[in-house]
Every structure is written in C-alpha cells, then in structure tokens.
Amino acid sequence: MKFLERLVDKMEPNFEKGGKYEKWFPLFDGFATFLFTPKHTTKKGVHIRDAVDLKRTMNTVIQALIPCLLFGIWNTGFQHYSALGLLEEFGFLDQILFGAIKVLPIVIVSYAVGLGVEFGFCIAKGHPIEEGFLVSGMLIPLIVPADTPLWMVAVATIFAVVFVKEVFGGTGMNILNPALTARAFLYFAYPKQLSGDKAWVNTELPDGYVQTESGKVLNELGQAVGQFDAMAGATQLSRFNASIGIYKEQGIDAGIAALDGAHSLLDSFLGLIPGSIGETSVVAILIGAGLLLHSGVASWKIMASGIFGAVFMTIIFNTAGMNPYMTVGPLEHLTAGGFMFGIVFMATDPVSAAQTEVGKVIYGFFIGLMTIMIRVFNPAYPEGIMLAILFMNVMSPLIDHYVVQGNIKDRLQRAKLHSLTH
Amino acid sequence: MLILPSELSPNQERMSVQVKLRKGANIKLKGVANRVKVDANASDVVALKPSDFHGVIPKLILREGAKVKAGTPIFFDKENVDIKFSSPVSGEIIEIVRGARRVILEIRIKNDGANVAEDFGATDIAAASKEDLTMKLLGAGLWPFIKQRPFNCIANPSDAPKAVFVSAFDTSPLAPDYDFLLEGREEDFQAGIDALAKFSKTGFVNLNVPTSKEVRFNFEDKFVYTDSIGKRVALDYKTAANASAHTGSAKAIKSINDKYGQASDLFTKANNIYLGEISGQHPAGNVGIQIHHINPVNKGEVVWTVNAQDVAMIGNFLRTGKLTAKKLVALTGSEVATPQYYNVTIGQSLDSIFEGNLKDAEEAPRFISGNALTGTKVEKNGFLGFYDSQLTVLPEGNKYDFFGWMLPIQPEKLSLSRTLWSWIIPSKAYRLNTNLNGESRAFVVTGEYEEVLPMKIYPVQLLKSCLVEDIDAMEGLGIYEIVPEDLALCEFACTSKQPVQQILQAGLDLVKKECA
C-alpha cells in the first residue's frame, strides 16, 4: 500500500489550488478517499475522533441491502420461469443468471449516471464529492421492476439527483428521499410501463421457445414443457385491489373469495412473489434491518412505530370491514408490497426523516398509518408506502418544529416556576 | 428539579440528592497515571497565558523586568478592572511574548526559587463577610479560579449566584483521581468550601461525587500506588485476579477497589455542602451536567463553579494569607513512558515534566494541556494551562489508512457506534491517535449526539441556531445552560466531523456580547 500512498501524494499537487488539473479535484479526491482514509489530523476542538465517518455509515447500509439484492436477482429469474411453467427446465443457476442479466445493468446504470451527475455538480461548484449517493444508487434499482428500460432508470436518477438533492445543497440538505423520488418520477411519468400486471414479471420466451394459443410453451424440439400463467404478473397488492372490483360486481362473498387467490402468507414472507426487484422478501429485509439496528445506523423508533401504525390502521379497517380489501389482516399487509422495504430502508434515511427522537416516533407512526390508508381507500394506487413516505418527508420539519417548541416551552415554564418560588 | 429552602442548615443533617445519568460514554485510553506523586524538576521559567482565559483582554500592570512575588498582580481584565491575574512565583518578568497584532501570548516569569509571597494576611473565614472575601481573592489574583454558568467565563464579583457547584470527580479520558489530588488537604479544602458557601444564595456549596469510581490499571495491567508507609507498590492485576481470595495480592486488589472505588471522606464528610451522588458515564463528571440536573440555570440566573483542586488553593490562601501556587497534575497518555502525578507550579514549563518520560517514537507526538477532548495543543517546551490538572500525550495520526472506512476490524480504532467491531471488547483501552478518521461533512446522521449528551437540550438544533446566529432560538434552546466541554463527547462521536465545540463557543460569544 505504500506504493499507492506515494502515488496519491505525488499526484495530489496537480489537483490542488494552482495545480494543472485544479478543476478535476473532486474526481481525484473521490478516488483517493475511496482508497484511503485521508491523513488529516484534528486541529481545534477534540483531539481524538470516533472511527465512524459517513463512508463507513453508508457502507453499512449497502451491506444491509446485499441480501435484498441477491434475493431479488434470484427471484427475478424464478418469477420469469415460474410464469412460463419452465421451472423444471431451468433450475436454480439459470434463474440466477437470468436475474443477474436483468438486474445488474440497472445497478450499473443507476450508479454510473448518479455519480456522473454528482461529480459534474462538484466540479462545477468546486467542493469534494460526498457519499450520499452510495446508498441511493443501490436503493433505486431495488425499488423498480426488473423489466424497467435502462434509459428510464437513467432519466429518473438524473431527475432525483438534480432536483431532489443537488438544488437543495447536496448531501444532508435534501427534504425528500432521492431514491423514492426517482421511483415516484417513474410511476407518474411512465405509468403504462411501470404499473399494471404486465410490468412485474418478464414473460419473454427463451430463445427458440414458442407459445401456443392454449398457453402451452414448447421448447426448441417442439415438446410441451411449460404452461403460461396469465395471472403470474399480478402482485399481492393488485390482487387485494382487484377484490374490490369483484365485490362491487358480485357481492361481498365473491370479493372475499377472490382474496383467497392471492399468494399465501408464507410466500409473501419469504418473497416468492412478483414485485420490484428488492422489495419482496421480508426475510432478506429483516436480515438487513438487523444489521442496521445493531450497528445503530437506522432508528428503531421509526421502524417500530411504522409497523405499529400500519397494524393499528389495519385493525381499524378489519373492524369496519366495509369491503374485501378492509378484511385483509395485519400480517398480510406487512408482507405485501414494498411496506417492509420502505419502512426499513427508505423511511429511516436520517436526512429526510424527522430528526428529533420524539419526532421519529410520530413520523414513523403516520407513515405506517397512511400506507394502509392509501392502499385501501385509493383504487388508483395499489401501493401506498411510496406516497406515505414522501408526504411524511415533507411534514417532518413541521413535526420537529413542534417537538423543539415543546422543549422551549418547558424551559420557559421551569424559569417561571423558579422565579415564583424564589 | 430541586427547590431548596435557603433557611435549612446543611450541618444539621447530611442531605444528598441522587442523579442517575443514562446517556454518555467513557472513553478508555492507554496511559492511566500511576497513583504516585513525584516532584517535578524545578521550573526555571513559568508563564501565564491570557489565552487560557477566554474572553479576557489583558491589560498589563507590570512590564518586562519588573520584580514580582507570588501573588503580585501582573495584568487585569479590560472589561472588569477588579479581576486581576497574579504571578504564581517570585522572580522577575523576563519576557512578554506577543503574537499577531500585539496580542499577548505569554508572560514569562523567571522563577528565583525563593518562593517569596505577598502577604495578604490570614482570614477568619467564619467571621469574614462576602465582601471581605471578594476583596482578598481579587487582590491576590485568585478570582479567576471562580467561573460561572452561563458562558463558563470568569465570574463577575458583583453578581449574586444562586448556587456554587464543585465537581469532585472528572470522567474525561485519563482524568486524574480527585481523591488522590486532594489527599491530605482536608483543612485547605474545607476552608475553601466555607468561603465559597458565603457567596451562594443557598448558603452551602453543591458538591458532587460519583456513586462509584472505576479503578483503572495502567497499560501493563499494573496498579501502581504508594502504600501507607510510603513504599511504591506495583500490583499485577492479572495474576492477582486468578489467585484465590485468601492470597495477599487478591486481598490487596479487593481492598483497593473498596478504598479507591468510592469517593473519599474528604468530600462526602465535608461541612457546608449539599452532596450530590452522580452515577453514569462521561460527561457525568462535568459540573455543567450536574448543574443541569440539580439546579438548572434559567435566563438571568448565575451559578458559580470552581475546580476542586482550586477550592483547596483558595482555602490555603485564605488560611495562610499567602499564595502557594502549587498543584498536582497527572501526566497521562499512551506516549508517556511512566504516567504519574507531578507536583508542579501553576504555569510550569512542560519541558521539566516531559523530559525523559516520553516513549521513543519516530514522529513527534501531540502534547495536550488538559484532556484529549477539551484540552489545548501545546508545544513540548510550552507551559501548563492555568485551569488544567492533566497533561495528555497522544500519537499524531497523519497517516493514510488503506480502506479505513470499510474494514470492520481495526484494532487501534474505537467507535461508539457499532459500525466498527470495537464494541466486542468493551473493556479495552485504546492508543488513539489524532487522525480525523474521515472528512468534514454536513449534518447527516441524527440521534448520535443525543446518545452521549445527558441533558434535556436538543444539541443539533442548538448548534444550528448558533451557526445562523439566531439569538432568540439559542436562548430558547438552552444556551445559558451548556458550555463547549459538555458537547465534547458529541464532537468525538460526530460522524460528520463537525467542529461542535467551536460552533457552540461562537454562539456563546455572540450571546454574551449582545445580551450582557
């Protein structure tokens, strides 16, 4: 490593003020600080510093996302071959290969475009690059369907980085969660490609395979090896949503019976259901949540109050029971859709969440509550977590304001009491 | 919250209050000072540094060449001409070192070794009035020992503080043991307490002791102390711990924990005090935290604070009428060969202490007057800070760390978060260096300051109001109750490497200027 250190030392003067490549300092600094923690020492204030820094924190979040990424890669392939009935033909490794070919380019595009935009801004503004996008770049692929065209991912990433982060001042200054805004952008700008039943599972036939009218899938030799499943692309939430339509046409019993056609609780817990790349497996998310909670990077208060808020709203709906969707139980709601992913990875983003400890509880509670409310009440949006988190992101400064006002009032009250008794 | 009737006499019953602090963290460093007192080599030159007194603009009374005795005033505070700063030794002012724009950096006094002191006359403390004591302390230059909340500046003699607080322990990294610092000085300490009690509206001094103290062993796992007959004993903790309770060294260990693990009688049995028993990790020893929990400062109120060793110095002066500017200082830190306590003069030149007691190292270490969190960087041939009872010597950290942010195991680094696997061995002592461990960023992570600040104050919101210079917000959020040393642990824990203490100090300076 000594040789690398000497190389960095030798190159550094070219990039500093007055050097030949002064403008490209952020690029050099980004790479140098990726390889090495810099040799800056403390000047004023404390003489010793904690070993944690923003890079280490972000790295912990990325590690927590790895289980979701790996499962998502496999699940993409699994859902694809399952929809065609070809699970026997194409085994575990084929499923992973298919998933990797679909998912990894999205990850690469997300990072390349996002970091490119960030470096551009840093060079223009003349400050070193900051680590915020390391996590957003991993989150964006995990919340889009696997079939999303790469150019759409790029456009959404650019939109999010520029309008949600950079115009506010960069890392630490954003009001909204950038990854979630990228997803919202895709949702509203390209609704046909990214919602509905066709979006979630890739049903392209493998090379040489043909599909007959009756839905049988024939391989290259003409043998019938699979069966096309038309219902494969429907996510858990869209099935819940569909039950309302059935209830309106055929009555409550048919509506509730339609719910039985949804995936089992075990499947939705393990993640063997269609959905965005990383959001399906509650098991993988819980592994990530465990790492985030243990290392202290994410707030348990947001996660716990979010789950509590969701369960609370679900129980209220279960009691009211006015349509089949309202009868869906708490566990089903928690494991369906992107709720767990959102509450563990998105809602806990420290910059856009509430920043006071009391505020975090209120913030999390309302996210959980609103997610279920949007899901059940709104027929147009099957998923509520994205909008609930974005809305609470906007409200979190307000929550913090009132919490801090409480502290200020307590102080004045204490002063008044003290002056009365003395 | 405590509302105390001032008529209650604390001598009639031993009253106390218990405070349990849940937030905070003890930082265990290598280089705990052995429990032995050594006389430092005589310091030829001592120096007073006006920079030790934040906010004071010095105006010289005497010039270079003037002959002084211990207690002769040398300069005063431009804002308050009564507050004088005096020479700690007898001799001659040899040099006034100035910096940019003729700011006085040091006033160097050649110590003639005779230790002649100005005689102010002994005081009968019980009979003396508040005004008498004030005049005596101001005249001899001892007033600067008395500081205040808010702002942690030197107390204003014309104020009437609602309480006087003394913390009898220090939980900072490698901090000296105050029971040891004041061993044998019961009369001086009691005299100081009696005098300070006269200033307080409550009629007594709030003295705070720890519920239990951690007895720390040095980096060779030895507990080195001087026993009752003055012999130096080195107890090997590891072998003693394995031996049965009947053998000599295990019994000695247990008696050491019993004896040194509790606050000494000097504090708990003092008169004219209201005892506070504080349990918790650093910053439980900070007097500001103790004030916040026992008798918080509201806007317009003033609480005075004095360091425990300085209380004894005040007491000694009042009893004898002469200034004996000697104190015990702990030399600590991983780069020290034999960390121990030194008997020094205020303003002692540090060469006389460091010389011959540093480990061999390739690079020069960092010398700190004070502790690793709040101390000031000094040169090897610099001078002891006026208020400091500790010197820390740490290795500099100006080297690269390959993939330092990624590796989960880094044996020489400590993190209060659990992103680094240092949490696996909680009792380990570290040889931390001065590396920044990252780069300076905007505030991103939330909740980490609150984890180590046991106060009902929102630290990040307060710091942000200091940055935008919003005085109303600063007042509302409690700037009168907090000083930079209370936030030092937050600065240590900060992921974004923010200069927290500096930000708060700027805020305090602004409020003091605008609202005084």
Chai-1 contact restraints between the chains, C-beta under 6 A:
chainA,res_idxA,chainB,res_idxB,connection_type,confidence,min_distance_angstrom,max_distance_angstrom,comment,restraint_id
A,M1,B,F402,contact,1.0,0.0,6.0,A-B,restraint_1
A,E5,B,Y400,contact,1.0,0.0,6.0,A-B,restraint_2
A,F36,B,Y400,contact,1.0,0.0,6.0,A-B,restraint_3
A,F36,B,F402,contact,1.0,0.0,6.0,A-B,restraint_4
A,T37,B,D401,contact,1.0,0.0,6.0,A-B,restraint_5
A,T37,B,G404,contact,1.0,0.0,6.0,A-B,restraint_6
A,T37,B,W405,contact,1.0,0.0,6.0,A-B,restraint_7
A,K39,B,N398,contact,1.0,0.0,6.0,A-B,restraint_8
A,K39,B,K399,contact,1.0,0.0,6.0,A-B,restraint_9
A,K39,B,Y400,contact,1.0,0.0,6.0,A-B,restraint_10
A,H40,B,L436,contact,1.0,0.0,6.0,A-B,restraint_11
A,T41,B,E396,contact,1.0,0.0,6.0,A-B,restraint_12
A,T41,B,G397,contact,1.0,0.0,6.0,A-B,restraint_13
A,T41,B,N398,contact,1.0,0.0,6.0,A-B,restraint_14
A,T41,B,T434,contact,1.0,0.0,6.0,A-B,restraint_15
A,T41,B,N435,contact,1.0,0.0,6.0,A-B,restraint_16
A,T42,B,T434,contact,1.0,0.0,6.0,A-B,restraint_17
A,T42,B,L436,contact,1.0,0.0,6.0,A-B,restraint_18
A,K44,B,Q502,contact,1.0,0.0,6.0,A-B,restraint_19
A,G45,B,E491,contact,1.0,0.0,6.0,A-B,restraint_20
A,G45,B,P499,contact,1.0,0.0,6.0,A-B,restraint_21
A,G45,B,Q501,contact,1.0,0.0,6.0,A-B,restraint_22
A,G45,B,Q502,contact,1.0,0.0,6.0,A-B,restraint_23
A,V46,B,L373,contact,1.0,0.0,6.0,A-B,restraint_24
A,V46,B,A488,contact,1.0,0.0,6.0,A-B,restraint_25
A,V46,B,E491,contact,1.0,0.0,6.0,A-B,restraint_26
A,V46,B,F492,contact,1.0,0.0,6.0,A-B,restraint_27
A,H47,B,I368,contact,1.0,0.0,6.0,A-B,restraint_28
A,H47,B,A372,contact,1.0,0.0,6.0,A-B,restraint_29
A,H47,B,T434,contact,1.0,0.0,6.0,A-B,restraint_30
A,I48,B,A372,contact,1.0,0.0,6.0,A-B,restraint_31
A,I48,B,L432,contact,1.0,0.0,6.0,A-B,restraint_32
A,R49,B,L436,contact,1.0,0.0,6.0,A-B,restraint_33
A,R49,B,N437,contact,1.0,0.0,6.0,A-B,restraint_34
A,D50,B,S415,contact,1.0,0.0,6.0,A-B,restraint_35
A,D50,B,L416,contact,1.0,0.0,6.0,A-B,restraint_36
A,D50,B,F492,contact,1.0,0.0,6.0,A-B,restraint_37
A,D50,B,A493,contact,1.0,0.0,6.0,A-B,restraint_38
A,A51,B,K413,contact,1.0,0.0,6.0,A-B,restraint_39
A,A51,B,S415,contact,1.0,0.0,6.0,A-B,restraint_40
A,A51,B,L420,contact,1.0,0.0,6.0,A-B,restraint_41
A,A51,B,N437,contact,1.0,0.0,6.0,A-B,restraint_42
A,V52,B,S415,contact,1.0,0.0,6.0,A-B,restraint_43
A,V52,B,S417,contact,1.0,0.0,6.0,A-B,restraint_44
A,V52,B,T419,contact,1.0,0.0,6.0,A-B,restraint_45
A,V52,B,T495,contact,1.0,0.0,6.0,A-B,restraint_46
A,D53,B,W405,contact,1.0,0.0,6.0,A-B,restraint_47
A,D53,B,N437,contact,1.0,0.0,6.0,A-B,restraint_48
A,D53,B,G438,contact,1.0,0.0,6.0,A-B,restraint_49
A,D53,B,T495,contact,1.0,0.0,6.0,A-B,restraint_50
A,L54,B,R441,contact,1.0,0.0,6.0,A-B,restraint_51
A,L54,B,T495,contact,1.0,0.0,6.0,A-B,restraint_52
A,K55,B,W405,contact,1.0,0.0,6.0,A-B,restraint_53
A,R56,B,W405,contact,1.0,0.0,6.0,A-B,restraint_54
A,R56,B,T419,contact,1.0,0.0,6.0,A-B,restraint_55
A,T57,B,T495,contact,1.0,0.0,6.0,A-B,restraint_56
A,N59,B,M406,contact,1.0,0.0,6.0,A-B,restraint_57
A,T60,B,T419,contact,1.0,0.0,6.0,A-B,restraint_58
A,G172,B,A442,contact,1.0,0.0,6.0,A-B,restraint_59
A,G172,B,F443,contact,1.0,0.0,6.0,A-B,restraint_60
A,G172,B,V444,contact,1.0,0.0,6.0,A-B,restraint_61
A,H294,B,R418,contact,1.0,0.0,6.0,A-B,restraint_62
A,S295,B,R418,contact,1.0,0.0,6.0,A-B,restraint_63
A,S295,B,T419,contact,1.0,0.0,6.0,A-B,restraint_64
A,G296,B,S417,contact,1.0,0.0,6.0,A-B,restraint_65
A,G296,B,R418,contact,1.0,0.0,6.0,A-B,restraint_66
A,P350,B,V445,contact,1.0,0.0,6.0,A-B,restraint_67
A,P350,B,T446,contact,1.0,0.0,6.0,A-B,restraint_68
A,V351,B,V444,contact,1.0,0.0,6.0,A-B,restraint_69
A,Q355,B,T446,contact,1.0,0.0,6.0,A-B,restraint_70
A,V404,B,Y458,contact,1.0,0.0,6.0,A-B,restraint_71
A,V404,B,Q461,contact,1.0,0.0,6.0,A-B,restraint_72
A,N407,B,Y458,contact,1.0,0.0,6.0,A-B,restraint_73
A,I408,B,G476,contact,1.0,0.0,6.0,A-B,restraint_74
A,A415,B,N298,contact,1.0,0.0,6.0,A-B,restraint_75
A,H418,B,N298,contact,1.0,0.0,6.0,A-B,restraint_76
A,T421,B,I3,contact,1.0,0.0,6.0,A-B,restraint_77
